[in-house]
Amino acid sequence: MPASEFRGQRDNGKVAELRGQLETAARTDENLLPLFIACVENDVTLGEICHTLRGVWGISAELCLRKTNALA
């Protein structure tokens, strides 16, 4: 199923709500696993979950260096 069709068939309001909850929880020491499960059960994509977390935590310099070295 194309991504656009997938996103059109899910409850985008619920997706936005869960991403907001994930962002809020990621700023604390709360266990994120229950939210990850809720996100997946409600068709939040892995990319959307990662994008939300990157918005809170950023990308580590070590990861960027590894990626840059792998491309060289």
N, CA, C and O atoms as CSV, one atom per row, in Angstrom:
chain,resi,resn,atom,element,x,y,z
A,1,MET,N,N,0.851,-1.173,0.000
A,1,MET,CA,C,0.000,0.000,0.000
A,1,MET,C,C,0.902,1.244,0.000
A,1,MET,O,O,1.813,1.337,0.824
A,2,PRO,N,N,0.669,2.181,-0.892
A,2,PRO,CA,C,1.453,3.423,-0.907
A,2,PRO,C,C,1.264,4.205,0.388
A,2,PRO,O,O,0.206,4.151,1.015
A,3,ALA,N,N,2.317,4.938,0.777
A,3,ALA,CA,C,2.284,5.697,2.030
A,3,ALA,C,C,1.119,6.679,2.077
A,3,ALA,O,O,0.481,6.840,3.117
A,4,SER,N,N,0.843,7.331,0.958
A,4,SER,CA,C,-0.250,8.313,0.952
A,4,SER,C,C,-1.598,7.645,1.215
A,4,SER,O,O,-2.450,8.202,1.907
A,5,GLU,N,N,-1.781,6.463,0.664
A,5,GLU,CA,C,-3.029,5.722,0.895
A,5,GLU,C,C,-3.108,5.257,2.349
A,5,GLU,O,O,-4.162,5.341,2.980
A,6,PHE,N,N,-1.974,4.764,2.875
A,6,PHE,CA,C,-1.913,4.311,4.265
A,6,PHE,C,C,-2.274,5.452,5.207
A,6,PHE,O,O,-3.089,5.282,6.115
A,7,ARG,N,N,-1.671,6.608,4.991
A,7,ARG,CA,C,-1.921,7.750,5.866
A,7,ARG,C,C,-3.346,8.268,5.721
A,7,ARG,O,O,-3.898,8.833,6.666
A,8,GLY,N,N,-3.938,8.085,4.564
A,8,GLY,CA,C,-5.307,8.533,4.345
A,8,GLY,C,C,-6.340,7.667,5.034
A,8,GLY,O,O,-7.464,8.111,5.267
A,9,GLN,N,N,-5.975,6.428,5.368
A,9,GLN,CA,C,-6.927,5.495,5.966
A,9,GLN,C,C,-6.845,5.418,7.488
A,9,GLN,O,O,-7.664,4.753,8.121
A,10,ARG,N,N,-5.874,6.086,8.067
A,10,ARG,CA,C,-5.722,6.007,9.522
A,10,ARG,C,C,-6.383,7.213,10.175
A,10,ARG,O,O,-6.804,8.148,9.494
A,11,ASP,N,N,-6.470,7.183,11.489
A,11,ASP,CA,C,-7.032,8.300,12.256
A,11,ASP,C,C,-5.910,9.304,12.510
A,11,ASP,O,O,-5.176,9.188,13.491
A,12,ASN,N,N,-5.781,10.292,11.618
A,12,ASN,CA,C,-4.682,11.246,11.720
A,12,ASN,C,C,-4.769,12.119,12.966
A,12,ASN,O,O,-3.748,12.616,13.441
A,13,GLY,N,N,-5.956,12.312,13.496
A,13,GLY,CA,C,-6.094,13.034,14.758
A,13,GLY,C,C,-5.447,12.270,15.896
A,13,GLY,O,O,-4.760,12.848,16.738
A,14,LYS,N,N,-5.674,10.964,15.914
A,14,LYS,CA,C,-5.077,10.104,16.943
A,14,LYS,C,C,-3.566,10.059,16.772
A,14,LYS,O,O,-2.829,10.076,17.757
A,15,VAL,N,N,-3.103,10.003,15.531
A,15,VAL,CA,C,-1.659,9.996,15.255
A,15,VAL,C,C,-1.026,11.270,15.812
A,15,VAL,O,O,0.008,11.205,16.478
A,16,ALA,N,N,-1.629,12.417,15.548
A,16,ALA,CA,C,-1.106,13.690,16.050
A,16,ALA,C,C,-1.103,13.722,17.575
A,16,ALA,O,O,-0.155,14.202,18.197
A,17,GLU,N,N,-2.175,13.205,18.166
A,17,GLU,CA,C,-2.270,13.155,19.630
A,17,GLU,C,C,-1.149,12.303,20.219
A,17,GLU,O,O,-0.494,12.711,21.179
A,18,LEU,N,N,-0.929,11.123,19.646
A,18,LEU,CA,C,0.104,10.222,20.153
A,18,LEU,C,C,1.502,10.795,19.944
A,18,LEU,O,O,2.364,10.653,20.811
A,19,ARG,N,N,1.730,11.436,18.815
A,19,ARG,CA,C,3.044,12.057,18.589
A,19,ARG,C,C,3.285,13.174,19.591
A,19,ARG,O,O,4.414,13.363,20.042
A,20,GLY,N,N,2.249,13.912,19.944
A,20,GLY,CA,C,2.372,14.946,20.971
A,20,GLY,C,C,2.691,14.347,22.330
A,20,GLY,O,O,3.525,14.870,23.068
A,21,GLN,N,N,2.021,13.247,22.656
A,21,GLN,CA,C,2.290,12.562,23.925
A,21,GLN,C,C,3.715,12.027,23.956
A,21,GLN,O,O,4.394,12.098,24.980
A,22,LEU,N,N,4.163,11.486,22.814
A,22,LEU,CA,C,5.516,10.951,22.731
A,22,LEU,C,C,6.541,12.072,22.911
A,22,LEU,O,O,7.527,11.906,23.628
A,23,GLU,N,N,6.307,13.197,22.267
A,23,GLU,CA,C,7.221,14.333,22.409
A,23,GLU,C,C,7.298,14.796,23.859
A,23,GLU,O,O,8.387,15.035,24.382
A,24,THR,N,N,6.151,14.921,24.503
A,24,THR,CA,C,6.118,15.348,25.903
A,24,THR,C,C,6.844,14.353,26.798
A,24,THR,O,O,7.644,14.745,27.647
A,25,ALA,N,N,6.566,13.071,26.609
A,25,ALA,CA,C,7.172,12.031,27.444
A,25,ALA,C,C,8.679,11.934,27.212
A,25,ALA,O,O,9.428,11.637,28.142
A,26,ALA,N,N,9.128,12.181,25.985
A,26,ALA,CA,C,10.556,12.092,25.671
A,26,ALA,C,C,11.356,13.168,26.392
A,26,ALA,O,O,12.574,13.051,26.524
A,27,ARG,N,N,10.690,14.201,26.853
A,27,ARG,CA,C,11.364,15.274,27.586
A,27,ARG,C,C,11.483,14.954,29.082
A,27,ARG,O,O,12.015,15.753,29.853
A,28,THR,N,N,10.986,13.782,29.482
A,28,THR,CA,C,11.025,13.362,30.884
A,28,THR,C,C,11.788,12.040,30.978
A,28,THR,O,O,12.392,11.587,30.006
A,29,ASP,N,N,11.750,11.436,32.158
A,29,ASP,CA,C,12.362,10.117,32.329
A,29,ASP,C,C,11.309,9.005,32.261
A,29,ASP,O,O,11.553,7.881,32.698
A,30,GLU,N,N,10.145,9.333,31.710
A,30,GLU,CA,C,9.053,8.373,31.575
A,30,GLU,C,C,9.452,7.217,30.648
A,30,GLU,O,O,10.187,7.410,29.679
A,31,ASN,N,N,8.960,6.024,30.956
A,31,ASN,CA,C,9.170,4.856,30.106
A,31,ASN,C,C,8.412,5.068,28.790
A,31,ASN,O,O,7.191,5.225,28.803
A,32,LEU,N,N,9.115,5.075,27.669
A,32,LEU,CA,C,8.495,5.348,26.382
A,32,LEU,C,C,7.909,4.112,25.709
A,32,LEU,O,O,7.144,4.238,24.753
A,33,LEU,N,N,8.251,2.931,26.187
A,33,LEU,CA,C,7.799,1.707,25.521
A,33,LEU,C,C,6.279,1.625,25.381
A,33,LEU,O,O,5.806,1.281,24.298
A,34,PRO,N,N,5.492,1.921,26.412
A,34,PRO,CA,C,4.037,1.879,26.222
A,34,PRO,C,C,3.550,2.830,25.127
A,34,PRO,O,O,2.607,2.514,24.402
A,35,LEU,N,N,4.191,3.992,25.010
A,35,LEU,CA,C,3.814,4.924,23.950
A,35,LEU,C,C,4.232,4.412,22.579
A,35,LEU,O,O,3.502,4.594,21.604
A,36,PHE,N,N,5.401,3.772,22.489
A,36,PHE,CA,C,5.812,3.174,21.219
A,36,PHE,C,C,4.776,2.151,20.760
A,36,PHE,O,O,4.405,2.111,19.587
A,37,ILE,N,N,4.321,1.335,21.688
A,37,ILE,CA,C,3.324,0.303,21.356
A,37,ILE,C,C,2.023,0.963,20.903
A,37,ILE,O,O,1.444,0.564,19.892
A,38,ALA,N,N,1.566,1.960,21.638
A,38,ALA,CA,C,0.330,2.660,21.257
A,38,ALA,C,C,0.475,3.311,19.889
A,38,ALA,O,O,-0.459,3.293,19.087
A,39,CYS,N,N,1.639,3.883,19.623
A,39,CYS,CA,C,1.872,4.507,18.311
A,39,CYS,C,C,1.764,3.481,17.194
A,39,CYS,O,O,1.071,3.714,16.204
A,40,VAL,N,N,2.431,2.367,17.341
A,40,VAL,CA,C,2.408,1.331,16.299
A,40,VAL,C,C,1.000,0.771,16.132
A,40,VAL,O,O,0.557,0.536,15.007
A,41,GLU,N,N,0.308,0.560,17.218
A,41,GLU,CA,C,-1.063,0.036,17.142
A,41,GLU,C,C,-2.014,1.011,16.450
A,41,GLU,O,O,-3.065,0.609,15.951
A,42,ASN,N,N,-1.644,2.294,16.421
A,42,ASN,CA,C,-2.493,3.310,15.798
A,42,ASN,C,C,-1.891,3.840,14.501
A,42,ASN,O,O,-2.207,4.949,14.068
A,43,ASP,N,N,-1.026,3.046,13.888
A,43,ASP,CA,C,-0.486,3.317,12.550
A,43,ASP,C,C,0.418,4.535,12.459
A,43,ASP,O,O,0.518,5.148,11.396
A,44,VAL,N,N,1.074,4.895,13.547
A,44,VAL,CA,C,2.123,5.903,13.474
A,44,VAL,C,C,3.332,5.185,12.877
A,44,VAL,O,O,3.725,4.124,13.362
A,45,THR,N,N,3.916,5.752,11.838
A,45,THR,CA,C,5.022,5.069,11.168
A,45,THR,C,C,6.303,5.190,11.983
A,45,THR,O,O,6.437,6.078,12.825
A,46,LEU,N,N,7.241,4.287,11.721
A,46,LEU,CA,C,8.534,4.338,12.383
A,46,LEU,C,C,9.230,5.660,12.070
A,46,LEU,O,O,9.869,6.249,12.941
A,47,GLY,N,N,9.107,6.121,10.839
A,47,GLY,CA,C,9.695,7.399,10.469
A,47,GLY,C,C,9.126,8.549,11.270
A,47,GLY,O,O,9.863,9.445,11.680
A,48,GLU,N,N,7.815,8.535,11.499
A,48,GLU,CA,C,7.181,9.591,12.292
A,48,GLU,C,C,7.623,9.529,13.752
A,48,GLU,O,O,7.843,10.564,14.381
A,49,ILE,N,N,7.753,8.324,14.286
A,49,ILE,CA,C,8.230,8.163,15.663
A,49,ILE,C,C,9.650,8.710,15.770
A,49,ILE,O,O,9.955,9.477,16.683
A,50,CYS,N,N,10.521,8.317,14.837
A,50,CYS,CA,C,11.911,8.774,14.863
A,50,CYS,C,C,12.004,10.277,14.675
A,50,CYS,O,O,12.802,10.933,15.344
A,51,HIS,N,N,11.203,10.834,13.776
A,51,HIS,CA,C,11.205,12.278,13.544
A,51,HIS,C,C,10.799,13.023,14.823
A,51,HIS,O,O,11.380,14.056,15.154
A,52,THR,N,N,9.822,12.503,15.521
A,52,THR,CA,C,9.376,13.110,16.774
A,52,THR,C,C,10.504,13.090,17.807
A,52,THR,O,O,10.755,14.090,18.478
A,53,LEU,N,N,11.177,11.952,17.929
A,53,LEU,CA,C,12.260,11.834,18.905
A,53,LEU,C,C,13.456,12.694,18.531
A,53,LEU,O,O,14.088,13.285,19.406
A,54,ARG,N,N,13.779,12.775,17.233
A,54,ARG,CA,C,14.876,13.646,16.795
A,54,ARG,C,C,14.574,15.105,17.128
A,54,ARG,O,O,15.483,15.879,17.428
A,55,GLY,N,N,13.296,15.477,17.074
A,55,GLY,CA,C,12.908,16.833,17.416
A,55,GLY,C,C,13.182,17.169,18.871
A,55,GLY,O,O,13.398,18.331,19.215
A,56,VAL,N,N,13.175,16.156,19.724
A,56,VAL,CA,C,13.433,16.356,21.153
A,56,VAL,C,C,14.913,16.177,21.465
A,56,VAL,O,O,15.518,17.022,22.125
A,57,TRP,N,N,15.494,15.085,20.994
A,57,TRP,CA,C,16.849,14.710,21.372
A,57,TRP,C,C,17.912,15.118,20.358
A,57,TRP,O,O,19.096,15.145,20.693
A,58,GLY,N,N,17.521,15.432,19.135
A,58,GLY,CA,C,18.502,15.733,18.102
A,58,GLY,C,C,19.173,14.459,17.607
A,58,GLY,O,O,18.697,13.348,17.841
A,59,ILE,N,N,20.286,14.653,16.921
A,59,ILE,CA,C,21.064,13.533,16.393
A,59,ILE,C,C,22.437,13.601,17.037
A,59,ILE,O,O,23.033,14.675,17.114
A,60,SER,N,N,22.946,12.464,17.500
A,60,SER,CA,C,24.243,12.473,18.167
A,60,SER,C,C,25.361,12.762,17.170
A,60,SER,O,O,25.296,12.347,16.013
A,61,ALA,N,N,26.364,13.462,17.621
A,61,ALA,CA,C,27.516,13.781,16.774
A,61,ALA,C,C,28.208,12.502,16.327
A,61,ALA,O,O,28.681,12.423,15.194
A,62,GLU,N,N,28.275,11.493,17.205
A,62,GLU,CA,C,28.919,10.231,16.854
A,62,GLU,C,C,28.201,9.565,15.692
A,62,GLU,O,O,28.849,9.058,14.776
A,63,LEU,N,N,26.892,9.559,15.713
A,63,LEU,CA,C,26.122,8.958,14.628
A,63,LEU,C,C,26.374,9.704,13.323
A,63,LEU,O,O,26.534,9.081,12.273
A,64,CYS,N,N,26.410,11.022,13.382
A,64,CYS,CA,C,26.675,11.816,12.181
A,64,CYS,C,C,28.052,11.513,11.618
A,64,CYS,O,O,28.216,11.399,10.403
A,65,LEU,N,N,29.048,11.382,12.495
A,65,LEU,CA,C,30.411,11.078,12.047
A,65,LEU,C,C,30.482,9.700,11.404
A,65,LEU,O,O,31.128,9.528,10.370
A,66,ARG,N,N,29.820,8.715,12.010
A,66,ARG,CA,C,29.813,7.364,11.432
A,66,ARG,C,C,29.183,7.379,10.072
A,66,ARG,O,O,29.696,6.741,9.153
A,67,LYS,N,N,28.081,8.090,9.909
A,67,LYS,CA,C,27.397,8.150,8.633
A,67,LYS,C,C,28.276,8.843,7.590
A,67,LYS,O,O,28.356,8.394,6.447
A,68,THR,N,N,28.926,9.926,7.979
A,68,THR,CA,C,29.800,10.663,7.071
A,68,THR,C,C,30.979,9.793,6.644
A,68,THR,O,O,31.346,9.779,5.470
A,69,ASN,N,N,31.572,9.069,7.591
A,69,ASN,CA,C,32.712,8.200,7.271
A,69,ASN,C,C,32.283,7.041,6.385
A,69,ASN,O,O,33.057,6.594,5.538
A,70,ALA,N,N,31.077,6.553,6.565
A,70,ALA,CA,C,30.588,5.439,5.747
A,70,ALA,C,C,30.383,5.873,4.303
A,70,ALA,O,O,30.504,5.060,3.387
A,71,LEU,N,N,30.073,7.149,4.095
A,71,LEU,CA,C,29.839,7.654,2.752
A,71,LEU,C,C,31.142,7.992,2.036
A,71,LEU,O,O,31.165,8.081,0.808
A,72,ALA,N,N,32.229,8.180,2.786
A,72,ALA,CA,C,33.515,8.566,2.182
A,72,ALA,C,C,34.179,7.418,1.458
A,72,ALA,O,O,35.264,7.585,0.900
